[in-house]
């Protein structure tokens, strides 16, 4: 039986490698601008491609930890050294490497929990840990939220191991987790409180943990010194500017229930309901579980912070399968279901069906729901060498999505312009040039009159049409934001 279980787990792991790799290949672009402008463009600056004035304001404010841009700098040096110059290939490789790291960390974590918590249905738990609808998407993002989440997952894995120096390693991992994303300090604080109050760990062990964490923080200060060229404490700058001065609120504020609403939108109601019910079950029936202790302080801080984004709670994403499965086990132990078990089984199959459909959507959908990088990649690779004028209708220029310069994907053969209205469109477009028009799907009716001025044909869409149809059916994502590229054809 053990041999069969081990074989099945290996098969599931190989399937996870395949699915995560597919997601890395097709989930192009970035979930949020910070994923690109504060990592990739920062690394480009250190390579001499960008000037400091080209970068986002966070560089001058020195609030961004330099560890991930520094790693990116090193990887880009390697890529360039072996002749990989294509920016799209570089980013695909970064996503693949991230996905493979995620498979490794998740696999180790699941085994550590099965070993110590005696969770039933090992294969089902492993499937859930790899293939819960949003996990392949999140776990291939080359973002601080993803890496900090994977590192903290490893914190728990190490704690449940038999390593004799595990508290030192836990401290080291907590330090790196903090360097990737400062807000994860609240995950660590919750876990340390759990170690002291619930696990009754000795003071000597907690001290080792702090030794490890402080060692990594010193390393982080040295990395920041190399990157910024002066002694800088980025975490203090971050606290002063984004917390005390509340600069982050300039980018929008949301009500306390933002995360609840967004999870229902992104995970869809059936899956979101399972997540919330599972958390409440653990809160009531298993309040001493570590997942409760790490989640509560982390969520309280993010619920209380005025500026909210769903990605801020991504570091908890890989703990959701543990939460669901543990809550399910606790429910089975506590409740007498009788005939009600049929209702539970129906809900489980509904959950599996919706999850299976939506995981296909997340794998093949670009990260931004627009497909900016799919469009620019098409222009660079399929229209190679052509001098192109790219006319944008609305604020949808994929080469200049925000005011900060995006040099990484810059194409010298493309000249970006805006078409303003129907009356002057025919006078602005030079028929001797190769002209393309780009707009978002939700603007198609608004700008149809301008398209009618010219003889146009649709040559590329940012996202596959079948995924857009499924997203519309489930109310999942933003299918109407898909970019559409039209070529102006000579009469």
C-alpha positions in Angstrom: 0.0 0.0 0.0 2.8 2.4 0.9 4.5 1.7 -2.5 1.3 2.5 -4.3 0.8 5.7 -2.3 4.4 6.8 -3.0 4.0 6.0 -6.7 0.8 8.0 -6.8 2.4 10.9 -5.1 5.3 10.9 -7.6 2.8 10.9 -10.4 0.9 13.8 -8.9 4.2 15.7 -8.5 5.2 15.1 -12.1 1.7 16.3 -13.2 2.2 19.4 -11.0 5.5 20.1 -12.8 3.7 19.9 -16.1 0.8 22.1 -15.1 3.0 24.7 -13.4 5.3 24.8 -16.4 2.3 25.3 -18.7 1.1 28.1 -16.5 4.6 29.7 -16.6 4.7 29.6 -20.4 1.1 30.9 -21.0 0.5 33.1 -18.0 2.5 35.9 -19.5 3.1 39.4 -18.2 2.8 40.5 -14.6 -0.1 40.4 -12.1 0.8 43.9 -10.8 3.1 46.6 -12.0 5.4 46.2 -9.0 6.2 42.7 -10.2 7.9 44.3 -13.2 8.9 47.9 -12.4 10.3 47.2 -8.9 12.2 44.0 -9.8 12.9 43.7 -13.5 13.5 47.4 -14.3 15.5 47.7 -11.0 17.8 44.8 -12.2 18.1 46.5 -15.6 19.3 49.7 -13.8 22.1 47.7 -12.1 23.1 46.3 -15.5 23.4 49.8 -16.9 20.4 49.7 -19.2 18.2 52.1 -17.2 19.0 55.4 -15.6 17.9 56.1 -12.0 15.5 58.7 -13.5 13.8 55.9 -15.5 12.7 54.0 -12.4 9.6 54.1 -10.2 9.6 56.5 -7.3 10.3 53.7 -4.8 14.0 53.7 -6.0 14.6 57.3 -5.0 12.7 56.7 -1.7 14.9 53.6 -1.1 11.9 51.6 0.3 12.3 48.6 -1.9 14.5 45.7 -0.5 17.2 44.9 -3.1 17.4 41.1 -2.6 15.1 40.1 -5.5 16.4 42.7 -8.0 19.9 41.5 -7.1 19.0 37.9 -7.7 17.4 39.0 -11.0 20.6 40.9 -11.9 22.6 37.7 -11.4 20.2 35.5 -13.4 20.2 38.1 -16.3 24.0 38.0 -16.3 23.9 34.3 -16.7 21.2 34.5 -19.4 23.1 37.1 -21.4 26.3 35.0 -21.0 24.8 32.0 -22.7 23.2 34.2 -25.4 19.6 34.5 -24.2 18.8 38.1 -25.1 15.1 37.8 -25.8 13.2 39.5 -22.9 10.1 37.3 -23.3 12.3 34.1 -23.1 14.0 35.5 -20.0 10.8 36.1 -18.2 9.4 32.7 -19.2 12.5 31.1 -17.7 12.1 33.1 -14.5 8.5 31.9 -14.2 9.5 28.3 -14.9 12.2 28.4 -12.3 9.7 29.9 -9.8 7.1 27.2 -10.6 9.7 24.4 -10.1 10.7 25.9 -6.8 7.1 26.0 -5.8 6.5 22.4 -6.6 9.6 21.5 -4.5 8.4 23.6 -1.5 4.8 22.4 -1.7 5.8 18.8 -1.9 8.1 19.0 1.1 5.5 20.9 3.1 2.7 18.4 2.4 5.0 15.5 3.4 5.8 17.3 6.6 2.1 17.7 7.5 1.2 14.2 6.6 4.0 12.9 8.8 3.1 14.9 11.9 -0.6 15.6 11.6 -1.9 12.2 10.4 -4.0 13.8 7.7 -6.2 11.2 5.8 -6.3 11.0 2.1 -2.7 11.8 1.3 -3.2 11.9 -2.5 -6.3 14.1 -2.3 -4.4 16.5 -0.1 -1.5 16.6 -2.4 -3.8 17.2 -5.4 -5.5 20.1 -3.6 -2.1 21.6 -2.6 -0.9 21.7 -6.2 -4.2 22.3 -8.1 -6.4 24.5 -6.1 -7.6 26.9 -8.8 -5.4 29.9 -8.0 -2.2 28.1 -7.0 -0.6 27.4 -10.4 -1.1 31.1 -11.3 0.3 32.5 -8.0 3.2 30.0 -7.8 4.7 31.0 -11.2 4.6 34.8 -10.5 8.1 36.2 -10.3 6.9 38.4 -7.4 7.8 39.2 -3.9 4.5 37.9 -2.7 5.1 34.5 -4.2 8.6 34.1 -3.0 7.9 35.2 0.5 5.0 32.8 0.7 7.1 29.9 -0.5 9.8 30.7 2.0 7.3 30.9 4.9 5.9 27.5 3.7 9.4 26.2 4.2 9.5 27.7 7.7 6.7 25.4 8.7 8.3 22.4 6.8 11.5 22.8 8.7 9.8 23.1 12.1 8.1 19.7 11.5 11.4 18.1 10.5 13.9 16.3 12.7 16.8 18.6 11.9 18.9 19.3 15.0 19.5 22.9 14.1 16.0 23.6 12.8 15.4 26.7 14.9 18.5 28.4 13.4 17.2 27.5 9.9 13.7 28.7 10.8 15.3 32.1 11.8 17.3 32.2 8.6 14.2 31.5 6.5 12.1 34.1 8.4 14.9 36.6 7.7 14.8 35.9 4.0 11.0 36.0 4.0 11.1 39.5 5.6 13.7 40.7 3.0 11.4 39.6 0.1 8.3 41.2 1.7 8.4 43.2 4.9 4.7 42.5 5.8 5.5 38.8 6.4 6.9 39.9 9.7 3.3 39.4 11.0 3.3 35.8 9.8 6.6 35.3 11.7 5.2 37.1 14.8 2.2 34.8 14.8 4.3 31.7 14.4 6.7 32.7 17.2 3.8 33.4 19.5 2.5 29.9 18.7 5.9 28.3 19.4 6.1 30.0 22.8 2.5 29.7 24.0 1.2 26.5 22.4 4.4 24.5 21.7 6.2 25.7 24.9 9.5 26.0 23.1 12.5 26.8 25.2 14.0 30.2 25.4 17.3 28.8 24.0 15.5 27.6 20.9 13.7 30.9 20.3 17.1 32.7 20.8 18.6 30.6 18.0 15.7 31.6 15.8 16.5 35.3 16.4 20.2 34.7 15.7 19.3 33.3 12.3 16.9 36.1 11.5 19.3 38.9 12.5 22.1 37.3 10.4 20.0 37.5 7.3 18.9 41.1 8.1 22.5 42.1 8.2 23.0 40.4 4.8 20.0 42.3 3.5 21.5 45.6 4.6 24.8 44.7 2.8 22.8 43.9 -0.4 20.9 47.1 -0.1 24.2 49.0 0.3 25.6 47.4 -2.9 22.4 48.1 -4.8 21.7 51.7 -3.7 25.4 52.7 -3.3 24.9 53.9 0.3 24.0 52.6 3.7 20.3 52.4 3.7 17.7 50.7 5.9 14.9 50.0 3.4 12.5 48.5 6.0 12.7 51.7 8.1 12.2 53.9 5.0 9.2 51.7 4.1 7.7 52.1 7.5 8.2 55.8 7.6 6.8 56.5 4.0 4.1 54.0 3.5 2.9 53.6 7.1 3.6 56.8 9.0 3.2 59.1 6.0 0.5 56.8 4.5 1.8 57.4 1.0 0.4 54.0 -0.1 -3.1 55.4 0.4 -2.5 57.7 -2.6 -2.9 54.6 -4.8 -6.4 54.0 -3.4 -8.2 53.0 -0.2 -10.7 50.2 0.3 -13.2 49.3 2.9 -12.5 46.6 5.5 -14.4 43.9 3.6 -12.3 44.3 0.4 -10.5 41.0 0.7 -13.7 39.0 1.3 -15.3 40.4 -1.8 -12.2 40.0 -3.9 -11.7 36.3 -2.9 -15.3 35.6 -3.9 -14.7 37.3 -7.3 -11.4 35.6 -8.0 -12.0 32.1 -6.5 -15.7 32.0 -7.5 -18.4 31.6 -4.9 -18.3 27.8 -4.5 -14.6 27.7 -3.8 -14.5 30.9 -1.8 -17.3 29.7 0.4 -15.3 26.5 1.1 -12.2 28.6 2.0 -14.1 30.9 4.5 -16.1 28.0 6.1 -12.9 26.0 6.5 -11.2 28.9 8.3 -14.2 29.4 10.6 -14.2 25.7 11.4 -10.6 25.8 12.4 -11.1 29.0 14.4 -13.8 27.3 16.4 -12.8 23.7 16.6 -9.1 23.8 16.3 -8.0 27.3 17.6 -4.5 26.0 18.6 -3.5 25.1 15.1 -0.6 27.1 13.8 -2.5 28.2 10.7 -4.9 30.2 12.9 -2.0 31.8 14.8 -0.1 32.9 11.7 -3.2 34.0 9.8 -4.9 36.2 12.4 -2.2 38.9 12.9 -1.4 38.9 9.2 -5.0 39.3 8.2 -5.9 41.9 10.9 -3.0 44.1 9.7 -4.1 43.9 6.1 -7.8 44.3 6.8 -6.9 47.4 8.9 -4.5 49.0 6.3 -6.4 51.5 4.1 -4.6 50.6 0.9 -5.6 47.0 0.0 -4.7 44.7 -2.9 -5.5 41.0 -3.2 -1.9 40.2 -3.9 -0.9 41.4 -0.4 -2.4 38.2 1.1 -0.8 35.9 -1.6 1.8 34.7 1.0 -1.0 32.7 2.7 -2.2 31.1 -0.5 -0.3 27.8 -0.2 -1.7 27.3 3.3 -5.3 27.2 2.0 -5.3 23.5 1.0 -4.0 22.6 4.5 -6.7 24.7 6.0 -9.5 23.1 3.8 -8.3 19.6 4.4 -7.7 19.9 8.1 -11.2 21.6 8.5 -12.8 18.7 6.6 -11.1 16.1 8.8 -12.1 18.0 11.9 -15.7 18.2 10.7 -15.8 14.4 10.0 -14.5 13.7 13.5 -16.8 16.1 15.3 -20.1 15.9 13.4 -22.5 13.0 13.0 -23.6 13.3 9.4 -25.9 10.4 8.7 -27.8 11.0 5.5 -26.3 14.5 5.4 -23.1 13.1 4.2 -24.7 12.8 0.7 -25.1 16.6 0.7 -21.4 17.0 1.7 -20.3 14.7 -1.2 -22.4 16.7 -3.7 -20.6 19.9 -2.5 -17.3 18.2 -2.8 -17.9 17.1 -6.4 -19.3 20.6 -7.3 -16.0 22.0 -5.8 -13.9 19.6 -7.9 -15.9 20.4 -11.1 -15.7 24.2 -10.8 -12.0 24.0 -9.8 -11.1 21.8 -12.8 -12.7 24.1 -15.3 -11.2 27.3 -13.8 -7.7 25.9 -13.5 -7.6 25.5 -17.2 -8.6 29.2 -17.5 -5.9 30.4 -15.1 -3.2 28.4 -16.9 -3.9 29.9 -20.3 -4.9 33.4 -19.3 -2.3 36.2 -19.3 -1.5 37.5 -15.8 -2.9 41.0 -16.5 -6.2 39.8 -18.1 -5.2 42.0 -21.0 -2.4 40.1 -22.7 0.0 43.1 -23.1 3.0 40.8 -23.4 1.2 38.5 -25.8 0.6 41.5 -28.1 4.1 42.9 -27.9 5.7 39.5 -28.3 3.7 39.0 -31.4 4.9 42.3 -32.8 8.5 41.5 -31.9 8.6 37.9 -33.2 5.9 37.7 -36.0 6.4 41.2 -37.4 10.1 41.2 -36.9 12.0 43.9 -38.8 8.9 45.9 -39.7 8.6 49.5 -38.9 5.3 49.8 -37.2 3.1 52.7 -36.0 0.9 51.4 -33.2 -2.2 53.5 -32.7 -3.9 53.1 -29.3 -7.6 53.8 -28.7 -7.9 54.7 -25.0 -5.2 54.1 -22.4 -4.1 50.7 -23.6 -0.6 51.1 -25.1 1.2 47.9 -24.1 4.6 49.6 -24.4 3.6 52.4 -22.1 1.0 51.1 -19.6 2.0 53.5 -16.9 4.0 56.8 -16.8 7.2 55.0 -15.6 9.4 53.9 -18.5 9.3 50.3 -19.5 12.6 49.6 -21.2 12.8 45.9 -20.8 10.2 45.2 -23.5 11.0 48.3 -25.6 10.9 47.8 -29.4 12.8 50.3 -31.5 10.8 49.4 -34.6 7.5 50.5 -32.9 6.3 54.0 -32.7 3.4 54.5 -30.3 0.7 57.1 -31.0 -2.9 57.8 -29.9 -5.9 58.0 -32.2 -8.1 60.7 -30.7 -11.4 60.8 -32.6 -13.0 59.8 -35.9 -12.9 63.2 -37.5 -9.1 63.5 -37.6 -8.2 59.8 -37.6 -8.0 59.6 -41.4 -5.6 62.6 -41.5 -3.3 61.3 -38.7 -2.7 57.9 -40.2 -0.1 57.8 -43.0 -1.0 55.0 -45.4 2.6 54.6 -46.5 3.5 53.2 -43.0 2.5 49.9 -41.5 -0.3 50.9 -39.1 -1.9 48.9 -36.4 -4.7 49.8 -34.0 -5.0 48.5 -30.5 -7.9 48.7 -28.1 -9.5 46.8 -25.2 -12.6 44.7 -25.9 -14.9 46.7 -23.7 -14.0 49.8 -25.9 -14.9 48.0 -29.1 -18.3 49.6 -29.5 -17.1 53.0 -28.3 -14.4 53.2 -31.0 -16.2 51.2 -33.8 -16.7 54.4 -35.8 -12.9 54.9 -35.9 -12.3 51.3 -37.0 -14.9 51.8 -39.8 -12.9 54.7 -41.2 -10.2 52.2 -42.2 -10.0 48.8 -43.8 -8.9 46.8 -40.8 -8.5 43.1 -39.9 -8.1 41.6 -36.5 -4.6 39.9 -36.3 -4.1 39.2 -32.7 -6.0 39.1 -29.3 -4.3 39.2 -26.0 -6.1 36.3 -24.5 -7.6 33.1 -26.0 -11.2 33.5 -26.9 -12.3 30.2 -25.2 -10.8 31.3 -21.8 -12.7 34.6 -22.2 -16.0 32.8 -22.7 -15.4 30.6 -19.6 -14.5 33.7 -17.6 -17.7 35.4 -18.7 -19.7 32.3 -17.7 -18.2 32.1 -14.2 -17.8 35.8 -13.7 -14.1 35.1 -13.3 -11.4 37.7 -14.0 -11.9 40.5 -16.6 -12.5 39.1 -20.0 -13.6 42.4 -21.4 -10.1 43.9 -20.8 -8.5 41.7 -23.5 -6.5 43.6 -26.0 -7.3 43.4 -29.7 -4.8 44.3 -32.4 -6.0 45.4 -35.8 -4.0 45.9 -38.9 -4.9 48.7 -41.2 -4.9 47.1 -44.6 -4.3 49.1 -47.8 -7.4 49.3 -50.1 
